[in-house]
Amino acid sequence: MKGVLHVAPLAVLVLAGPAMGQDAADFFRQNCVSCHTIGGGRLSGPDLKNVTQRQDRAWLVQFIQNPQAAMDRGDPIALRLREEARGVVMPRIVGMDQARAEALLNMIDAESKLEKSQFVGLQISDQPFTPADIAQGRRIFTGDRPLAGGGPACISCHTIRGLGGLGGGFLAPDLTKVFERMGSRASLASWLLAPATPGMQATFRQRAFTSEEILPLVALFEDTGRGGGQDARVGNFVFLLFGLGGAAAALVAFGFAWRWRFKAVRAPMVEAGRRVRGLV
């Protein structure tokens, strides 16, 4: 592959025990690295290096505990952050309280003083992906190449444009334009490294993507996102047509079965009754 994916030494998703038993670094690694770095540049969320020097600490503690509440009350800083994140709102994290928020800020302060934080994030080459990279990503997405960690294939829950037939799964969002939504290779790769949604966390917490799997998937999503056209959700219409066609075929089959039942059961009974009455 032309693109090279470098993973910060400890920037991997791990399970370090119950949330309340984790230290701040483990908690940050599990819940924050998909959107933030410390000294590695912006992802979907801002780079947190020296964040306590840029923003009031008391405000940060309150915001970290409930970002949506800050949006709802019209906090100008929170609204600006949402605008800079292209509409993405930081979710309320399970297990987050004032003590946890204070511990995270202390950890960020300490990491900010290092020459290179362990949370500097993923560094991906900006060289163009090759057709082989994209093809490999498609094989990973469809499950033709099983995931090293044993996780389910993307197609089990997601779909993208160009899969053919009925497409992929519709349980989770269409990923045709996920690259556009994430905004960059680094943002998308970081999200895949440590998925932020509850469903993805539960599925991949102990079966994380490897760097050899993340890069081809980024190549695939970049290709589908920049290919133009509609999302793969147009496959819903095809699925509806198949459903209606199947229902019609079933009704026709039941109709023939019922007619056969009339001829095979009721007609002989009527004929026998007529014989008994001497009508035949």
C-alpha positions in Angstrom: 0.0 0.0 0.0 1.2 3.5 -0.7 -0.6 5.0 2.4 1.3 4.2 5.6 -0.5 4.1 8.9 1.5 4.8 12.0 -0.1 4.1 15.3 1.0 5.9 18.4 2.6 3.3 20.8 -0.4 3.2 23.2 -3.1 4.6 21.1 -5.0 1.3 20.8 -8.4 0.3 22.2 -8.1 -1.9 25.2 -10.4 -3.1 28.0 -8.9 -2.1 31.3 -11.7 -3.3 33.6 -14.9 -1.5 34.7 -15.1 2.2 33.9 -14.9 3.4 37.4 -11.7 1.3 38.0 -9.9 2.8 35.1 -7.3 5.6 35.4 -7.7 8.7 33.3 -5.4 7.5 30.5 -7.3 4.3 30.0 -10.6 6.1 30.1 -9.3 8.6 27.5 -8.1 5.8 25.4 -11.4 4.0 25.4 -13.7 7.0 25.1 -11.9 10.0 23.6 -9.2 9.0 21.0 -11.8 8.5 18.3 -12.3 12.3 18.2 -9.4 13.9 19.9 -5.6 13.9 20.0 -3.2 15.5 22.4 -0.7 17.2 20.1 -1.6 15.3 16.9 -3.9 17.9 15.3 -7.7 18.2 15.0 -9.9 15.2 14.3 -13.7 15.5 14.4 -13.0 17.2 17.8 -10.3 19.7 18.6 -6.7 18.9 19.6 -6.6 18.9 23.4 -3.0 19.9 23.9 -2.9 22.7 26.4 -6.7 22.9 26.4 -6.7 24.2 30.0 -4.6 27.2 28.9 -7.1 28.0 26.1 -10.3 27.6 28.1 -11.5 28.2 31.6 -11.0 25.0 33.6 -14.4 25.2 35.4 -16.1 25.6 32.1 -14.3 22.5 30.8 -15.3 20.4 33.8 -18.9 21.3 33.3 -18.9 20.8 29.5 -17.2 17.4 29.6 -19.9 16.1 31.9 -22.8 17.1 29.7 -21.9 18.7 26.3 -25.5 18.6 25.0 -26.7 20.7 28.0 -24.3 23.5 27.0 -25.7 23.4 23.5 -29.2 23.5 24.7 -28.6 26.6 26.8 -27.0 28.3 23.9 -23.5 28.5 25.3 -21.5 30.4 22.6 -18.3 28.4 23.1 -20.2 25.1 22.8 -22.0 26.2 19.7 -18.7 27.3 18.1 -17.2 23.9 18.9 -20.2 22.2 17.2 -19.8 24.4 14.1 -16.1 23.6 13.9 -16.9 19.9 14.2 -19.3 20.1 11.2 -22.3 19.5 13.4 -20.9 16.6 15.4 -21.8 16.9 19.1 -19.7 15.3 21.8 -21.8 12.5 23.4 -22.4 12.3 27.1 -20.0 9.6 28.3 -21.2 6.9 30.7 -19.3 7.1 33.9 -18.4 10.7 33.5 -18.7 12.9 36.6 -16.8 15.9 38.1 -14.1 13.8 39.6 -13.5 11.9 36.3 -13.5 15.2 34.3 -10.9 16.7 36.7 -8.8 13.6 36.4 -8.9 13.7 32.6 -7.9 17.4 32.5 -5.0 16.6 34.9 -3.9 13.8 32.5 -4.2 16.1 29.5 -2.1 18.7 31.2 0.6 16.2 31.9 0.5 14.8 28.4 0.7 18.3 26.9 4.1 18.9 28.6 5.6 15.8 26.9 7.6 16.1 23.7 5.2 13.6 22.2 2.1 12.4 23.9 1.0 8.8 23.8 -2.3 10.2 22.4 -0.7 12.0 19.4 -3.0 9.8 17.3 -2.7 8.2 13.9 -0.4 9.6 11.2 -1.5 8.6 7.7 0.3 9.4 4.5 -1.5 11.8 2.1 -0.4 9.8 -0.9 -3.2 8.6 -3.2 -4.6 5.2 -2.4 -4.2 2.5 -5.1 -6.9 0.4 -6.7 -5.5 -2.5 -4.7 -6.0 -0.6 -1.5 -9.6 0.0 -2.3 -10.2 -3.6 -3.4 -8.7 -4.8 -0.2 -11.0 -2.5 1.8 -14.0 -3.9 -0.1 -13.0 -7.4 0.8 -12.7 -6.5 4.5 -16.1 -4.7 4.3 -17.9 -7.6 2.8 -16.2 -10.2 4.9 -14.3 -11.9 2.1 -11.3 -11.1 4.2 -12.2 -12.0 7.9 -11.1 -9.5 10.5 -8.0 -10.6 12.5 -9.8 -9.9 15.8 -12.8 -12.0 15.0 -15.2 -9.2 14.7 -18.2 -9.2 12.4 -17.9 -7.9 8.8 -19.0 -4.4 8.2 -21.7 -5.6 5.8 -23.5 -7.3 8.7 -24.9 -3.9 9.8 -23.8 -1.3 7.2 -24.0 -0.8 3.5 -22.2 1.3 0.9 -23.0 2.2 -2.7 -22.0 -0.3 -5.4 -22.4 -3.6 -3.5 -25.0 -4.9 -5.9 -28.1 -6.9 -5.3 -29.8 -5.9 -2.1 -26.7 -4.2 -0.8 -25.5 -4.6 2.8 -27.1 -4.4 6.2 -29.6 -1.7 7.2 -29.3 -2.0 11.0 -26.7 0.7 11.2 -25.9 3.9 9.1 -25.1 3.8 5.4 -21.3 4.4 5.1 -21.2 5.6 1.5 -20.4 9.2 2.5 -18.8 8.6 5.9 -15.5 10.0 4.7 -17.1 13.3 3.9 -18.8 13.4 7.3 -15.6 12.7 9.1 -13.7 15.2 7.1 -10.2 13.5 6.9 -8.3 10.3 6.7 -7.0 10.8 10.2 -10.5 11.4 11.7 -11.9 8.3 10.1 -9.0 6.1 11.0 -9.1 7.3 14.6 -12.8 6.5 14.8 -12.2 3.0 13.4 -9.4 2.5 15.9 -11.7 3.4 18.9 -15.4 3.5 17.8 -17.4 5.9 19.9 -20.9 4.5 19.5 -22.2 2.1 22.2 -23.0 -0.6 19.7 -19.5 -0.5 18.1 -17.8 -0.3 21.4 -19.6 -3.4 22.7 -18.8 -5.3 19.5 -15.2 -4.3 19.0 -13.9 -3.5 22.5 -12.0 -6.8 22.6 -11.9 -7.4 18.8 -10.4 -4.1 17.6 -9.5 -3.4 14.0 -5.8 -3.7 13.2 -3.9 -1.0 11.4 -3.7 -3.4 8.4 -7.5 -3.4 8.3 -8.1 0.3 9.1 -6.1 1.7 6.2 -7.8 -0.3 3.4 -11.2 0.6 4.9 -10.3 4.3 4.9 -9.3 3.8 1.2 -12.6 2.3 0.4 -14.7 4.9 2.2 -12.6 7.7 0.6 -13.3 6.2 -2.8 -17.1 5.7 -2.2 -17.4 9.2 -0.7 -15.8 10.9 -3.6 -17.5 8.8 -6.3 -20.6 11.0 -6.4 -24.1 9.8 -6.8 -26.6 8.7 -4.1 -26.1 6.8 -0.9 -26.7 3.1 -1.0 -30.0 3.6 0.8 -31.7 3.6 -2.6 -31.4 -0.2 -2.1 -34.3 0.1 0.2 -36.6 0.7 -2.8 -35.3 -2.5 -4.4 -35.8 -4.3 -1.2 -39.4 -3.1 -1.1 -40.0 -4.2 -4.6 -38.7 -7.7 -3.8 -40.9 -7.8 -0.7 -44.0 -6.8 -2.6 -43.2 -9.3 -5.4 -42.7 -12.0 -2.9 -46.0 -11.2 -1.1 -47.8 -11.3 -4.5 -46.2 -14.6 -5.4 -47.2 -16.1 -2.0 -50.8 -14.9 -2.5 -51.0 -16.5 -5.9 -49.6 -19.8 -4.5 -52.1 -19.8 -1.7 -54.9 -19.1 -4.2 -53.9 -22.1 -6.3 -53.6 -24.3 -3.2 -57.1 -23.2 -2.0 -58.6 -24.0 -5.4 -57.0 -27.4 -5.4 -58.3 -28.0 -1.9 -61.9 -27.2 -3.1 -61.6 -29.6 -6.0 -59.9 -32.4 -4.1 -62.0 -32.4 -1.0 -65.3 -30.6 -1.3 -66.2 -31.8 -4.8 -65.9 -35.5 -4.0 -68.0 -35.0 -0.8 -70.7 -33.3 -2.8 -70.6 -36.1 -5.4 -70.9 -38.7 -2.7 -73.9 -37.0 -1.2 -75.7 -36.9 -4.5 -75.1 -40.6 -4.9 -76.6 -41.4 -1.5 -79.7 -39.4 -2.3 -80.0 -41.3 -5.6 -79.5 -38.3 -7.7 -76.9 -40.0 -9.7 
